Amino acid sequence: MLLDLEPRGARSRVWTYASPLLAIALTVLVVGLFFAAIGKAPGRAVAVFFVAPLLGAGGLAALFVKAAPLILIATGLCVCYRANVWNIGAEGQFTLGAIAGGGVALGFPDAPFWLLYPAVLVAGVAGGTGWAAITAWLRTRFNANEILTSLMLSYVAQLLLTWLVTGPWRDPQGFGFPQTAEFAAGAATPMLAPGIYLGCLAAPVLALLVWLLLRHSVLGFELRVMGQAPRAARFAGFGETRLVWIAMLASGAMAGLAGVFEVTGPIGQLTNTISPGYGFTAVIVAFLGRLHPLGVVLAGLLLALSYLGGNAAQIDLGTPAAVTGIFQGILLFLLLGSDVLILYRVRRRAGAA
């Protein structure tokens, strides 16, 4: 017996938005089975992973801090993916934004806040934008695959960060640890409430602005048409090269902003590990949010919970650190599987012996 995938012909609008909820529910079920397989009580383990992080002191604040970079990066990725430009290198753009902003903070520690902090943010945005520009140039000049080039540049960015924090920028008072000196107060991201930084507010606000851009502007229309019907976009005279540049630079700018918010806020300095993989997790966030900037806000909160839940499971249950990655991988697999079944139906046919 063989199985075929037969195109459905029409995409169900209901299931387009319901399938992420189904994927989340199935993921919770599969994660519970995983906990049972490693000898943990499934009910307690699921409660520790999904509920306990929110009940402790500062739980919601920690959730918002983890969600902010995911929302910012995924919002930028929505712009790219809507235009059929596949930026997978947001992790590198996040890192370059952190490096550029951190370099300004370290270079001018005595500057006043009103001057230094805006300069740090601008440098962070420029760093992420510049790193994305390399991929855009390779795509438009040599037709290089942006998936491969952006991904490989992420590892270059991480190596650059490692060299800086272990070499020229290493804190001489840091006892040999791979880190810079802590940033001066003039470069610190303001805290809006205990444990909640400015980036936590900026993320949903920018998501709203990007949604308005995509939904109610000529540029947003051009990006959406290029993604959905490239031939129609070319026939209408939409410049593909221009739109690729715009999409990549916008995505890089958002990732760079997320990076500079992270190192000037919760971290307060550059270290060898400024990201637990935000740039890669944001890809899941973008698709879980259905490439809708407002949906990304909710998806970012869920994936942020997976980081907190993984830490809680390590402490309370003694599970390995890989639990977070397992949850995210299962969620992505089930989400993609749901998408396949939205577009195709499974047919059975008898095969030859």
N, C-alpha and C positions, 0 to 999 in steps of 0.2 A: 504494500500500500504506500502510495506517495501522496504528499501534500503539495498543493499549488497555492500561490498567492494571486488572487484575482482582483484587479482594481475595482473599487466600489463605484467609481464614477463621480460621486458627490461626497464631499467631506461633511460629516455631521457637525453642525455648529454646536450642538449641545455637548457632544462627546469631546469636542476640541477643548472645552473649558472644564469638563467633568473628569477627563482622563487624568489630569494631575492629582485630583483628589483620590481617584481610584489607586493611582500609583503610590501615593503616600500611605493609604490604608494597607495596601499589600506589603509595602516596605516595613511598616510596623509589625505586621504578622510575620514576615520572614525574619526580621531582626529578633523577634521573640523566639522563633524556632532556633535561630543561631545561638542565642543565649542558652537555651535548653540543651543544645548539642555540646556546649562546653561546660555543662554541669551547673549552670546558674538557674535559679527559679525564674521562669519567663516573666511572670507577672511583676515580681519585685524588680527584676532587671529593667523591664520596659519603663516602670515607674521611675527608677533611678535615672534612666537615660533621658526621658522626655519631660518629667514633671519636677523631680527634685531640684534641678538647676534653677528653676524659677521661684522656688519657695524660700530659698535661703536669703540672708541679708545681702542686698545689692544684686539679687539675681536678675531683675529686669534691666538694671543699669548695665550689667555685664552683657546681657543679650543685645542691647542696643549698640554697645561698643563693638561687639563682634559682627553685628549685622551691617553697620555703616559702610565698611570697605566693600563688603559683598554687594550691597545695593549700588554703590557708586560705580564699581567696575562693571557689574552686570547691566546697568543702565547704558553705559557706553557700548557694551557688546550688543545690546538691542539695536542700536543705530547701525552697527556693522552688519549684523545678521539679517536685519530687515532689507538691507541693500545687497544681500548675497555676497558679502565680503567677510571671509571667515578668519577673523582675528583670534588666534589661540594663544597669543603671546602677552596677554594682559598682565601675567605675573612679572614679566620683564619690564613692562611699562610702569607697573606699580613700584618695582625696585628702583628704576631710574628716577622716578618722581621723588622717592625717598632720598636717594643719593643727592640729587640736585638741590632739593630744599634743605637737606641736612648740611650740604656744603656751604650754603649761604649762612645758615645758622651758626656754623662753626667759624666761618670767616669773619663775621661781624658781631661778636658776642656782646659788645658794649653799645650797640645801636639801640635807640628807643623802640618800644613795642610798636608804636604807630607807623614806624618806617620799616622795621625789620620783619615783622610778621607778614605784612602784605608781600614783601619781597620774597620771603620764604615760600609762600603759597604760589606766587607767580613762577618762581624757579621750579617748584614741584610740577606744576602743570606743563611748563616748558620741557622738563626732563621726560615726562611720559609722552608728550606730543612728539618730541624729537626722536625718541626710540621707535615710536609707531611710524614715523615718517620714513625710516629705513625700509620697513616692510612695504609701505605704499610705493616708494620709489622702485623697489625691485619688482613689484607687481606691474606697475604701469610702464616701466622702462624695458624690462626683460621678460615680462609675463611669467615671473617666478611665482610658484604656488605660495600664497600668503599663509597657508596653514603651516607649512614646513618652516618658512623663513621666520615667522613670528615666534614659533615654538622654540627654534634653535637660539634665537636672540634672547629668550628668557634665561637660558643657561649661561650665556655670555654675561648678562646683567648680574646674575648671582655670583659669578666668578669675579666680576669687577668689584662688587660689594665686599666680598671676602678679602680681596687684595687691599682694599682701602682700610678696612677695620683691623686688619692684621699688620698693615704697613704704615703708610704715611699719615693716616688719620687715627691711628690707635692711641687711646688715652694713656699717657705715660704714668698716670696714677691708677691705672686700672688693673694692676697686679697681673699683667700679661693676658687678660681676657680679650677676646676679639670684639672690641667695642670702642666707640669714640667717647669723648667726654660728654657729660650731660649738657643739653642745650640750655642756653641762658633763658631767663624768664621772658625776655623780649621776643623769643622765638617759640614760646609754648602756646599750644592751642588752648583758648579759654575754655573753662569748665562751666557749663550752664547749670548744673546741679551736681550733687555728690556722685562722682563716677561717670557722669554724662558729659561728653565733650561737644564742641561746636560741630564736629563732623557728623554726629548723630542727628542733628537737625538739618544739616546741609544735604545729607543723602536723600531723604524723601522729598525735600524741596526741589532739588535738581532733577529727581525722577519725574516730578510733576511737570517741570519746565520742558524736559525732553519729550514727554508725552504730548504736550501742547505743540511743540515743534513738529513732531511727526504727524500729528493729527490735523493741524490747522495751518500749516504753512506750505508754500510752494516747494520749498526744499524738501520737506518731509514727504510730500507727494512724489517728487522725483526719486527719492531714495526708495520708497515703497514700490514704485513702478519698476525700477531697475531690478529689485529683488524678485518681484513676482512675474514680470514679463520683460526680460532683457531686450528681446527683439522689438517690442513695442516702444521701449525707452529709446532705443537707437533710432527707430523710425520717427519718433517725436522730437528728435534732436537733443535729447538729454546727453550731456557729455559724460561718458563712462569714466574717463580718467579723472575728471573733476570730482565726481561723486565718490570714487574710490578714495581719493585723497581726503575728502571731507569726512567720510565715514571712519577711516583709520585715524585721522587726527583727533576727531571728537572722542573716539574710544580711548586713544592714548592719553588725552587730556584728563578724562574722568579717572582712569587708572592712576595716573600720576598724582592727581589731587588726593585720591584715596591713600596713596603711599605717603605723601607728606603729612596728611592728617594723622596717620598712624604713628609716624616716628616723632612728631611734635606733640602728640597727645598721650595716649596710653604708654608708649615706650619711653619717650623723652630723650632718645639718643639713637644712633645707628649701631646695630649689632649684626652679627653674622646671620641671624635668623629673625628677620622682621616680619615674616609672613609664614603662616602654617599652610600656605597653598591657596590664598584667597583668589589669585588670578585664575587658577584652574577650577576651583569650586564655583566661581562666578559663572562659568559656562553652564553648569547645572542650574544655577539660579536663573539665568536668562531663559533657558528652555522650560523650566518648571513654571516660570512666570509668563509663559507663552509669548515671549518677546514683547511683552507689554510693560512699559516702565512702571506702571502702578502695580501690576501683578508681581513684578520683581521685588517690590517692597515686602510683600507677604512671603515670597519664596526666600528672600534674604533672611528674614526672621527665622524661618524653619531651619535653614542650613546653618545659621549661627547657633541655633539650639543644638545641632549635632556636635559642634565643637565643645560646647559646655557639657553636653551629655556624655561625650567621650571622656572628658576629664573626670566627671562625677563617677562614671563606671569604673575608671581606673582606681580611684580612691576608695570607693565603697565596696566594689565587687572584685577588685584585683584583676580586671580584664586587661588585655594588651592595649597599647595606644592605637593599634590599627583599627579599633572598633569604629572610630569616626569615619575612616576611609571606607570601611566595609558598608556602613550605612549609606554613605554618599554614592558608592558604586552600585549598590542594590537599587537605590532610588533612580539613578540614571538609567540602569538597565530596564527597569520596569516602565519608566516613562517612555523610553524609546520603543519598547515593545507595545505599549498602548498606542503610540503614534502609528506604528505599522498597521495595527488592527483598525485604526480609524480610516486609513487609506486603502487597505486591502482586506478581503475576506478570505478565509482559509477554505479551500475546496479539496475534497479527497478524490483521488483517481487511482485506478488499478494500474500498477506498473507491470511491465513484461518480466517474465521469469528470467 
